[in-house]
Amino acid sequence: MLWIQAFLIALLVCLLTLHFLKQLWMRRHYPPGPLPLPVIGGLWRIGLGVSLDTSTKLAKQYGKIYNLWAGPIPTVVLSGFQAVKEGLINHSDDFSGRPETNFVKAMCQERGIIFSNGHNWKQHRRFALVTLRKLGLGKKGIEHRIKEEAQQLVETFAQANGQPLDPSLPITNSICNVISVLTFGQRFSPEDEDFQKLVKAIAFLQKFGGSVPQILYDTFPWLVKHLPGLHTKALSSVEIARSFAKKELEKHKEHQTLHDPQDFIDFYLLEMEKAKNYPNSTYDEENLAQCIMEFFAAGSETTATTLQWALLLMATHPDIQEKVHKEIEDVFGSSCLIYYQDHKKLPYTNAVIHEIQRSNYVFLFGVPRQTEKDVNMQGFHIPKGTLIIPDLRSVLLDPEQWETPEKFNPNHFLDMDGRFMAREEFLAFGAGDRVCVGEQLARVELFIFFTSLLRAFTFQLPAGVKELSLVPALGATTPPQPYKLCAIPRCSA
């Protein structure tokens, strides 16, 4: 019996040794990085979890392009503006794939836009861009609906009568309703239980993304999928979001108006009807449900998180807030409506919004890519199929590009004469073939909501509170820690 145990132990040691030698052999093709150990790869270098400065420390040790094995998965991280620019822009086609990790496969089933590849991705991305334009993105039609939601949020804040309030849920509800109007053609009451289940499901998925349980699920699926854990709740959240989308889809099918589409579902059903005789069409109800879930996941949490940071930063930088108030009043007074096109008249306010996005980027890194073919970059060979992480946070905090990268400083986006200055280094929405589909929508939302709130209120710390934490909570997104502030009505409003 003992000799059998000894044999099994020796066999296991041999297998681990062979696996280790295989990884060392494969490693010669990749940029430098932590030594990959058996089973865990280079994850030992991260420890029990990723922190905000993890990538910075690794980049300082191994260079702006480094390799980090996530278990058996080879991963290359691009850090800093020059490396990310070369990868996402100069090699845009080569870096246009999405990794098909175990969690992504379980969550997306190769459908939708964000994590799909090939013909499905190209067809749905093109359709989404065209449809958003048809729905009025960039025109005053959709702005009118955004302004309605912004006004609803102003009224919600006003009900607190200047007392401390947590702005996170009202902001999230308002931004979700913008997506709802675009997608379903209607807004939902905050008391709607199904809508709140959707909001909570999306929020949980954002927290699960990039977490240790998600990394374990992708690295050791053969073990984790048989165990209880947060991955089970994450997949359940996916089903909640998908079921909500399908329920709204059935309502649209009952009252279908193909001659006069009013929202994204209407346009999609019309496209399905047009393409039903084309064998290479990817338009179907499962893809539609996935697209809707992605609109909420990518379009609500990110913008809501940015607005939460916006109010927190205004409360902690009253001098900057006062400059925004003064500029808005000097240009528009208290009666004129403000539209997105007016951002050119408000250079300082526009700079503040961009600086909020830069200094408190909503993602921990950036959405991963995957190489479509072998790539030679800055002297390194990156094989086809390698998972690529473009560290967009490192771009927005790159000390070689920004005067005071760690400081909240709107002057980063102003020239010597106080005029707004667009920056090539501002890659908050990504770059290349996978640049954010909803970039223009997000820009309009942020401007309308921010100016509406700052026009109506002065945001202050609650009495007795000297400071609020500026350290973010970590997940797929990086929202501020829960906080309360006071929205003091402005006399001019």
Secondary structure, 3 states (H helix, E strand, C coil): CHHHHHHHHHHHHHHHHHHHHHHHHHHCCCCCCCCCECCCECHHHCCCCCCCCHHHHHHHHHCCEEECCECCECEEEEECHHHHHHHHHHCCCCCCECCCCHHHHHHHCCCCCCCCCHHHHHHHHHHHHHHHHHCCCCCHHHHHHHHHHHHHHHHHHHCCCCCEECCHHHHHHHHHHHHHHHHHCCCCCCCCHHHHHHHHHHHHHHHHCCCHHHHHHHHCHHHHCCCCCHHHHHHHHHHHHHHHHHHHHHHHHHCCCCCCCCCHHHHHHHHHHHHCCCCCCCCCHHHHHHHHHHHHHHHCHHHHHHHHHHHHHHHHCHHHHHHHHHHHHHHHCCCCCCCHHHHHHCHHHHHHHHHHHHHCCCECCCCCEECCCCEEECCEEECCCCEEEEEHHHHHCCCCCCCCCCCCCHHHHECCCCCECCCCCCCCCCCHHHCCCCHHHHHHHHHHHHHHHHHHEEEECCCCCCCCCCCECCCCECCECCCCEEEEECCCC
